[in-house]
Each structure stands twice: as C-alpha cells, then as structure tokens.
Amino acid sequence: MSKSTVVEFKDRETIIDPLSEMLKAGAKQLIHQAVEAELAELLSEHVHRKTKDGRSAVIRNGYQPERDILTGIGSVPVRIPKVRSKDGTPVTFHSALVPPYLRKTRSIESALPWLYLKGISTGEMGAALKVLVGNDAEGLSASTISRLKKEWGKQYDEWCSASLSKDQWVYIWADGIYSGLRAEKEKLCALVIIGVNERGQKQFLAIEDGTRESTQSWREVLLQLKGRGMNSPQLAIGDGAMGFWSAIEEVYPETRHQRCWVHKTANILNHLPKTAQPKAKKALHQIWMAETRTNAGNAFDLFVESYEAKYPKATLSLQKDREELLAFYDFPAMHWQSIRTSNPIESTFGTIRHRTKRTKGCLNRDGMLHMMFKLSQCAEQKWIRLRGFDYLAKVIEGVKFKDGIEVTSENQMAA
C-alpha cells in the first residue's frame, strides 16, 4: 500500500485574526518603548543641570519593582524606570502612559491597533494612548510620541541592512501589500518577502516600498537581499503578479516557482458566475489535494474539459500556470501545507487591507513601512518552526522528491 502524501490545507476562512495575536505578542515591548520615550524626554528637560564636576545631575537609577497590568489580552508585566538627582533638587519620573496606580485596563486591545495602524500620525497616536489609560494619557506630549516613532524608524533602518549570509534560505514567500492608505496621489504598496532558513525558522527578509509591484521594484528588493548575502532559494511562492516572477528570474534564475493556490483559486472564480463557483472551487480543490502529480494532472485536465467551453477565461487562468501550480510535488510532503500558498504573508498583514481603508488623510511611505515592520516583529515572536523542518537539509543538498516522498534507489527500482 502506498504511503499517503496528502497534507491537509487550512482554509483561508479559518485563519485567526492576526492582529489580535500580534497585540498579545507586542504589548509588553510597545509599552516599554513608549515609557522609555517618556523618560528620554524628562532627561532632556534637565540636561542643562550639572554637578560641580560637570556631570549630569539627573540620571537613571534602575527600575521600580515589576508589576502586572491586567488587560483584556492577559497580564502584561511592566517595569517603570527611576531617576535620581545629584544636585539636591529632587526629580521624580511619573509615566503618563502607566501611572503608579494603574493596575487594570480594559481597552488595551483598542489602543494598540491604533498605535500600529494609525500611530504614524502623532495626533492619532496620542488619541490611541488616551484610549489605553484614559485621561491620564493627556500628559503624554507630542515630542514623546515623535521620539517613539523615530526609534521605530531607526530599528527599521538597522534591520534593512542586517546580513543574511549566516543562514541558508530554502523557501521564500513574496507578496505586494496594498494598505488602502494613500500618500500623495498613489496607493501605498509594500513589497514583502518572508524566508525560512535551514533550521525551519521563518523570518521577514524585506518590507520595502514599491510601485504597483513592477518588475523594477521587485528587482531592487531582490538585489538588496542578494547584496545582504541571501543565497538562491530553492523555491519562491507568490501570486500571479508578473513583476515578481520576471525579477526573480533575473536575480535568482535557479530558484523554482510555485504559484499560490489561494490567489489562483480566487482569480479563476472571478471569471465564473456566483452560481457556478461552489462546484468549481470543489473541482480545483481536487487538484491541489491530489496525492500524486499524476492524479493532480488528471483533475486539472478534467476541470479544463468541464469549464473551457462556457468559461474560457477561467480555464486559461488555470492553464497558463500549470507547471508553477504543481511544483510543490517535487518537495517534501510535510512542507506542502506551507509552500502551496502565500498565507504566511496574508495572515500577518491581511487585516491591514481591511482596517486601514476607513482611515482618512494621507500617510507618508516611511511611516507605513515602519508600522508594518513593527507588525512583522510581533508576528515573528508567535511563529513556530516549519513543519517537517528536518527535511530542509535534504532540500538544500538537492535530494530528489517525487510526490512528496524522497527518491531512493529502493523506491526507484520498485517503480
């Protein structure tokens, strides 16, 4: 009896709201950064005060005992820094964000989405912090918020130049994220790439500004990654945007291509009337859930035969990417669930498309990239290693897989 290589594919509708997950991961870090920005402002106000030997009279002096703030997303530990005056005039640091008596807040879930999604505007971030702690946030000045934003920008710049040469990158996922927000006269678009290394660790590799997912924009992103030391990945996963595929063919010609089945299914169904879509979706499901490439090919041909006469645009959309849609059969079956779709990016940034469409006004491009960078950092903290990560070394070594199973001399003879 042949060993089954069928891997269950998580339906897109079952994805947990990624923003809620990222709020849980990022609350402590975000509060810490905001409090540190408040402290920096206080110290700058007293920078002119000096001791007799010319040293700063107002300095940091450790932390208060850690305490927990009970929020709607769980208990968040907070450490508030202390200051000490050495010139005889006392100075005390009180955080407007986390005042001494604050022990419980019910609105952190409302505040942090603002900090991420609307925090690029100083005024809006102040409003968001007010949601977090009520009227006690009124003392949080615009300059403090600006410091926090600048810190995000500095972290983003350092991240963009970090070396990628210490890891072997096996798979990458690419997608263009249109936020719905506008800067100047164009929609903002970020070109995003996630990679998985030989240890199965997924990481964001690029979050860059792009122009309508053009070949030139993607070429620049990929060349930057190459300059930072990224090797040629074994497989790239993405939607049907031609700009990316043209660019990767130039920069990493040895990398194989896998089209995202979620995007492809949506594209095909758009060419069908709503009444025909459920049956067609089930027929498409039979292709990528087939146990072998041969069975997938049979289901593929059946779909074309069934729909070509009435809906030629739908079948053409499927046929033109046949090889790229079935590339996953040449990789370990344990990885199929991950490499058939660009869901790692969708699940991280999907809510941006929906939540920012209602935001009015303009947004600068750097601000959007910094916001998405912070989202990515929080997302990475919740990720687990790729399922079947121990097979990645074999993929790097060039071991052949057929229908998800490693090709050995024994099963070659049996075939």
Secondary structure, 3 states (H helix, E strand, C coil): CCCCCCCCCCCHHHCCCHHHHHHHHHHHHHHHHHHHHHHHHHHHHCCCCECCCCCECEEEEEECCCEEEEECCEEEEECCEEEEECCCCCCCCCCCCCCCCCCECCCHHHHHHHHHHHCCCHHHHHHHHHHHHHHHHHHCCHHHHHHHHHHHHHHHHHHHCCCCCCCCEEEEEEEEEEEEEEECCEEEEEEEEEEEECCCCEEEEEEEECCCCCHHHHHHHHHHHHHCCCCCCCEEEECCCHHHHHHHHHHCCCCEEEECHHHHHHHHHCCCCHHHHHHHHHHHHHHHCCCCHHHHHHHHHHHHHHHCCCCHHHHHHHHCCHHHHCHHHHCCHHHHHHHCCCHHHHHHHHHHHHHCCCCCCECCHHHHHHHHHHHHHHHHHHCCCCCCHHHHHHHHHCCCEECCEECCHHHHHHC
